[in-house]
Amino acid sequence: MPYTEDRSAWFEGQGLWQHVPESDWLDWTWQLKNRLTTVEQLERHMELTADEKAGCAFANHKLALAITPYFFNLIDRADPNCPIRQQVIPRSAEMILSEGEETDSLGEDAHSPVPGLVHRYPDRVLFLVTDRCAAYCRYCTRSRLVSNAQDYNFHPEHEQALRYIEAHPEIRDVLLSGGDPLLLSDKKLEHLLSRLRAIKHVEFIRIGSRIPVFLPQRITPALCDIFKKYGPVWMSIHVNHPRECTAELRDACERLSFAGVPLGNQSVLLRGINDDADVMKALVHRLLRMRVRPYYLYQMDLITGGAHFKVDVRKGLEIIEALRGHTTGYAVPQYVIDAPGGGGKVPINPDYVESITDDEIVFRNYEGKRFHYPLKTRPLQPAAEPQVTVSPA
Ligand SMILES: *Cc1c(COP(=O)(O)O)cnc(C)c1O
């Protein structure tokens, strides 16, 4: 059945937590304190499948279970295949190790000059500022170091990383990620941003965060004031399905935008969640309405126990083809594979070019119509004598 959505509806409200005072509900620290982190807590609100129960039992050895009440409300508890549910509730397939899977599938540790910093590209670094998240995506690329379920012993130490950035003038772009940087206190975040701003060669600061999606209450006016003060700061959020685009997320994005934070989105292509052109189209349209520009669509990283989320690359290409030309150019993300072992993000594109010779390029458009563009210029008549007039000095 093709996915259709109610384009006027933005889900909102306290859902299962009607009894909680609104002041608590809107308080991000309340949301964090009241996260669902055990099978017992989940089962108070929903019936888990046997498969999910097995997954939950295993979770504490791999990647902790945590879901904010706000995000839990988005789950369709009657549907075991709910796209929100599959992102945050563990399943038994997490225990299966498949060929090619690694705990550090992107070879980040090998590109780490100091703990918490990944320097893979010439001019920019990835700065992992915390090991905590508001909720845990079951396909997390950094499950080895977030939530500490694997005794990875990662303790972010900012000073060493800041000194490395200060000492490397080639670094013009710093991407704060983690874990989720927005779980740091305002004070810590302000300190980090002010230190980075003080480094002359750092031109560009950005944050990768799923907090607006898991915990939109965190996007407070005080936080936005910090972005205003130390901006420009760009932000990539992480939305995978149109149902995550609630009124609360929309409002959080508005607060960020009004504070001068340009917003992008990174989605992961996930089996049974968003591996469908209609779902993806609904998602990117919602994003644009929230002032968010789709940035990347990721092919799943080869993390341990992630094979059940993996989608055939040909399906990903089909989705991109279904967007390009058929809808707003701003709505089309770049599909990428982050190369296993650490080669960086590589674009994977549908092939519109049929041939290129010295004479012409032959290509097709979004409707499959073929076009020719000449590469050789052939004047249709002999060139006229050049008419040069030189004005007297
Ligand atoms: C994704 C990533 C970046 C940023 O890549 P862009 O394509 O510039 O968004 C930088 N460093 C590392 C290690 C990354 O994984």
The ligand as a Gaussian input file, in Angstrom:
#p B3LYP/6-31G(d) Opt

LIG

0 1
 C       30.918000      13.142000       8.053000
 C       32.233000      13.535000       8.521000
 C       32.689000      14.846000       8.335000
 C       31.876000      15.899000       7.619000
 O       31.682000      15.571000       6.284000
 P       30.939000      16.570000       5.277000
 O       30.804000      15.798000       4.008000
 O       31.805000      17.793000       5.167000
 O       29.618000      16.889000       5.913000
 C       33.950000      15.156000       8.798000
 N       34.731000      14.242000       9.400000
 C       34.324000      12.973000       9.577000
 C       35.239000      12.000000      10.214000
 C       33.059000      12.584000       9.152000
 O       32.652000      11.311000       9.344000

